[in-house]
């Protein structure tokens, strides 16, 4: 059964968002300075590429939209965020450690000619030609030369030669995995 999460008043109406409509792109670190900035450790810069107006943060188990006032990059994986109407370190203290999510619907569509990082595939459904649906990609470990898709506790090598199809619109990847790999 799909888990639905209620979030507060957004664009003048109450709405429901399904967990599978967003994917994790990072986590809030600590506060920065006294004007309400927080450190954002991200695994995907999609929010910058899409020029997002808001991000979802999981606050006490609920996905809540937070509108961006401004941000600046500190490194390839860290940025400082300032959210609208949060103007002091005390205002944002409760955000420390919150997971940050981005809606699939705002993710820019990629074409066959686009270059994208492996982390772009977070949230895609992964299928094996023989076994069928394996699950949705929770995260991508690209810290070594051997990139891995993480699906639950399972790690699947993201070997390009095993990928048979990528559908960006449907957010699916089809692979022809070697026999026995899923039994490990």
Number of C-alpha atoms within 10 A of each C-alpha: 3 7 8 14 15 14 16 14 11 11 7 7 8 10 12 12 16 13 15 13 13 21 20 20 24 21 21 21 19 19 23 16 10 13 15 21 24 24 21 26 21 21 20 20 17 18 19 12 10 12 11 15 14 18 19 22 23 19 16 10 11 16 25 22 20 18 16 15 13 12 16 12 13 12 9 11 13 19 20 21 20 23 19 13 12 16 14 16 17 12 15 20 14 13 19 16 16 19 21 25 24 22 21 15 9 13 16 13 12 13 11 8 6 7 8 10 11 16 20 17 23 22 22 21 19 23 21 19 13 11 12 11 14 16 16 21 24 19 23 23 17 14 8 7 7 10 18 20 23 19 19 12 7 15 18 18 16 19 13 9 9 14 17 14 12 16 14 15 9 9 16 18 20 19 21 15 21 10 9 7 10 13 5 6
